[in-house]
Every structure is written in structure tokens, then in C-alpha cells.
Amino acid sequence: MFKIRNKERLASSITKLEIEAPLIAAKAQPGQFVIVIMDEKGERIPLTLADWDRVRGTITLIFQDVGFTTHQLSIKNIGDSIAHILGPLGHPTEINPALACKGGVKKLGRVICIGGGVGIAEVFPVSRAIKQAGNEVIGIIGARSKELLILEKEMQKVCDKLYITTDDGSYGRKGFVTDILREILNQQTSKPANQQTDLVYAIGPVVMMRAVCEITRALKIETIVCLNPIMVDATGMCGACRCSVGGEVKFACVDGPDFDGHLVDFQELEKRINQFKEQEQKILIYAAKGQATAT
């Protein structure tokens, strides 16, 4: 059993759990995820590793209460246990150090890391690893409102510069992360090669990742996105997480979750993610009625 050691509400619908999982913590790397099963009758859901502590033997999961299982997980308390956590799964994010080249030009020296919504929790360990490898990290994080913005202080520590946006303008700059990205890239077009952006890494809602890729594709800037399709067994056997990348079928669980954003079929991905929204809403209503009856 995986015992919950700490719990924190980061926002009304966003929960942070620190869970005892020493074997997973010992192997965890940026970009990887786990499969969580609440109990013997529970469904399998993927959650990205937001952090880990190898000494304490714990992993940190941050998630939004959007479905039946995430709701059940959000009402767990310190001392409660989770039946099964499988991981770490997926390929770790490829972290390259800044390399000195001829003429003093750096290769992969400046990286823009973008997180939208709960994707901020997933971009944090990647940003930290990229910075630790010796690169300059520019962070852009955004949420619908200030209340839903998470991990600002943590991102400040690992970024050379951090930009914040909110859809409603309640904090930071009003607008979207793509507004900031476009400005940064436009400003650097006339600068020398060693001051150009070498890589963009983005994770968040599909519409956000697609918009990021549209901007960077025109400028031919390498862009990596972390995909979050529906997932079941997470071993490549069920095929539920299949997505099209460069015209080929890929499984996010074993081939990803990181992919070249310029090759991803985002239209197909969005359709697959929204495939069971109606059923999810029905079961949430059913669960809410059951809890009301119980109380």
C-alpha cells in the first residue's frame, strides 16, 4: 500500500499529494509518469511525477479534480493509502547540456519551458533538470486565473526568467502563454546565434500545445510536447493512448510521452481525449448523488 504522507490544496480543484513510494522515487526521472489505481475496483489513471525525494522515499503527484478517480483521490487524507501505483513509466525527457561550439556559439543553451494549467506541475521537474544541465531556462506559465496558478515560487527558482499569464488578467499579464512566446521569439530574430532559442518544451491543454507549435514551426525552432491521451494499461498493449506522429501510429505510454510537436496530429489527439467526456460527467453526477445520500 502507498501511504499519503502529506496533502496540500494548491487551489480549489488542484491537489498535491506526497506519497510513500521508495522504489519509484529511486528511479524517477523528469518527464516520467505513474499509473494510479485507487482500490481493487478502481480504474487506472496516468499522473505525471511532479517531484520525488529519493532520501525520504516519496513521490509528489499534483492533479486537478476533473474526473471520477481524480475526485476520489482528492478526498483522500494524510495517513490514507492508495492500493497500487505503477512506475516510473515512459521515456524520461531528453536533457542536453549547453555545449560550446566553434565561434562561441552554444548548442541547446537557451530553452523556453511552457506550462499551462496543471501542466505547470509537469514542466517543473523538466525545467529544473534542463537548468541543472547548464542551460539558460526561460519559463512561461499560465492559468485561467490567479487562483488556479500553481508552483510559481518553485518555477522562479529554476528559471533565469519567468513570465506569468492569466486568461482573465487577475495576475501577471492578461492573455495566453503563446502571447509571451511570440514576443520573445520576435525580439530575438535580430540577435546573434548564441542568443537565439534552441528548444521549446511545452505541456498543457492540447489547444495550447498546438498553438505553441504553430508559432515555432514557422521559425523552425525544435519543439517538444508532452502528450496526455487516454491511457489504460500503460504498457503498449491496449492501444488506448495511440496518437499520430509524423504519419505514424505511436503509443504515448511506451513511445513517449514526449514527441516532436511539429509532427503531432493535434486534431486527432483532441478528438480522442474528448471521447468519453459525456460518460465522465454522468459518473461524476452519480457519485455526487451517492455521497449526498451517504451524508
SULMOLIN-V974863 format. One record per residue. N is the residue number from 0. RES is the residue in three letters. SS is DSSP state (alpha for helix, beta for strand, coil for the rest). Layout:
n/res/ss
N/RES/SS
N/RES/SS
//
This chain:
n/res/ss
0/MET/coil
1/PHE/beta
2/LYS/beta
3/ILE/beta
4/ARG/beta
5/ASN/beta
6/LYS/beta
7/GLU/beta
8/ARG/beta
9/LEU/beta
10/ALA/beta
11/SER/coil
12/SER/coil
13/ILE/beta
14/THR/beta
15/LYS/beta
16/LEU/beta
17/GLU/beta
18/ILE/beta
19/GLU/beta
20/ALA/coil
21/PRO/alpha
22/LEU/alpha
23/ILE/alpha
24/ALA/alpha
25/ALA/alpha
26/LYS/alpha
27/ALA/coil
28/GLN/coil
29/PRO/coil
30/GLY/coil
31/GLN/coil
32/PHE/beta
33/VAL/beta
34/ILE/beta
35/VAL/beta
36/ILE/beta
37/MET/coil
38/ASP/coil
39/GLU/coil
40/LYS/coil
41/GLY/coil
42/GLU/coil
43/ARG/beta
44/ILE/beta
45/PRO/beta
46/LEU/beta
47/THR/beta
48/LEU/beta
49/ALA/beta
50/ASP/beta
51/TRP/beta
52/ASP/beta
53/ARG/coil
54/VAL/coil
55/ARG/coil
56/GLY/coil
57/THR/beta
58/ILE/beta
59/THR/beta
60/LEU/beta
61/ILE/beta
62/PHE/beta
63/GLN/beta
64/ASP/coil
65/VAL/coil
66/GLY/coil
67/PHE/alpha
68/THR/alpha
69/THR/alpha
70/HIS/alpha
71/GLN/alpha
72/LEU/alpha
73/SER/alpha
74/ILE/coil
75/LYS/coil
76/ASN/coil
77/ILE/coil
78/GLY/coil
79/ASP/coil
80/SER/beta
81/ILE/beta
82/ALA/coil
83/HIS/beta
84/ILE/beta
85/LEU/beta
86/GLY/beta
87/PRO/beta
88/LEU/beta
89/GLY/coil
90/HIS/coil
91/PRO/coil
92/THR/coil
93/GLU/coil
94/ILE/coil
95/ASN/coil
96/PRO/coil
97/ALA/coil
98/LEU/beta
99/ALA/beta
100/CYS/coil
101/LYS/alpha
102/GLY/alpha
103/GLY/alpha
104/VAL/coil
105/LYS/beta
106/LYS/beta
107/LEU/coil
108/GLY/coil
109/ARG/beta
110/VAL/beta
111/ILE/beta
112/CYS/beta
113/ILE/beta
114/GLY/beta
115/GLY/beta
116/GLY/coil
117/VAL/coil
118/GLY/alpha
119/ILE/alpha
120/ALA/alpha
121/GLU/alpha
122/VAL/alpha
123/PHE/alpha
124/PRO/alpha
125/VAL/alpha
126/SER/alpha
127/ARG/alpha
128/ALA/alpha
129/ILE/alpha
130/LYS/alpha
131/GLN/alpha
132/ALA/coil
133/GLY/coil
134/ASN/coil
135/GLU/beta
136/VAL/beta
137/ILE/beta
138/GLY/beta
139/ILE/beta
140/ILE/beta
141/GLY/beta
142/ALA/beta
143/ARG/coil
144/SER/coil
145/LYS/alpha
146/GLU/alpha
147/LEU/alpha
148/LEU/coil
149/ILE/coil
150/LEU/coil
151/GLU/alpha
152/LYS/alpha
153/GLU/alpha
154/MET/alpha
155/GLN/alpha
156/LYS/alpha
157/VAL/alpha
158/CYS/coil
159/ASP/coil
160/LYS/beta
161/LEU/beta
162/TYR/beta
163/ILE/beta
164/THR/beta
165/THR/beta
166/ASP/coil
167/ASP/coil
168/GLY/coil
169/SER/coil
170/TYR/coil
171/GLY/coil
172/ARG/beta
173/LYS/beta
174/GLY/coil
175/PHE/coil
176/VAL/alpha
177/THR/alpha
178/ASP/alpha
179/ILE/alpha
180/LEU/alpha
181/ARG/alpha
182/GLU/alpha
183/ILE/alpha
184/LEU/alpha
185/ASN/alpha
186/GLN/alpha
187/GLN/coil
188/THR/coil
189/SER/coil
190/LYS/coil
191/PRO/coil
192/ALA/alpha
193/ASN/alpha
194/GLN/alpha
195/GLN/coil
196/THR/coil
197/ASP/coil
198/LEU/beta
199/VAL/beta
200/TYR/beta
201/ALA/beta
202/ILE/beta
203/GLY/coil
204/PRO/coil
205/VAL/alpha
206/VAL/alpha
207/MET/alpha
208/MET/alpha
209/ARG/alpha
210/ALA/alpha
211/VAL/alpha
212/CYS/alpha
213/GLU/alpha
214/ILE/alpha
215/THR/alpha
216/ARG/alpha
217/ALA/alpha
218/LEU/alpha
219/LYS/coil
220/ILE/coil
221/GLU/coil
222/THR/beta
223/ILE/beta
224/VAL/beta
225/CYS/beta
226/LEU/coil
227/ASN/coil
228/PRO/coil
229/ILE/coil
230/MET/coil
231/VAL/coil
232/ASP/coil
233/ALA/coil
234/THR/coil
235/GLY/coil
236/MET/coil
237/CYS/coil
238/GLY/coil
239/ALA/coil
240/CYS/coil
241/ARG/beta
242/CYS/beta
243/SER/beta
244/VAL/beta
245/GLY/coil
246/GLY/coil
247/GLU/beta
248/VAL/beta
249/LYS/beta
250/PHE/beta
251/ALA/alpha
252/CYS/alpha
253/VAL/alpha
254/ASP/alpha
255/GLY/coil
256/PRO/coil
257/ASP/beta
258/PHE/beta
259/ASP/beta
260/GLY/alpha
261/HIS/alpha
262/LEU/alpha
263/VAL/beta
264/ASP/coil
265/PHE/alpha
266/GLN/alpha
267/GLU/alpha
268/LEU/alpha
269/GLU/alpha
270/LYS/alpha
271/ARG/alpha
272/ILE/alpha
273/ASN/coil
274/GLN/coil
275/PHE/coil
276/LYS/alpha
277/GLU/alpha
278/GLN/alpha
279/GLU/alpha
280/GLN/alpha
281/LYS/alpha
282/ILE/alpha
283/LEU/alpha
284/ILE/alpha
285/TYR/alpha
286/ALA/alpha
287/ALA/alpha
288/LYS/alpha
289/GLY/alpha
290/GLN/alpha
291/ALA/alpha
292/THR/alpha
293/ALA/alpha
294/THR/coil
//
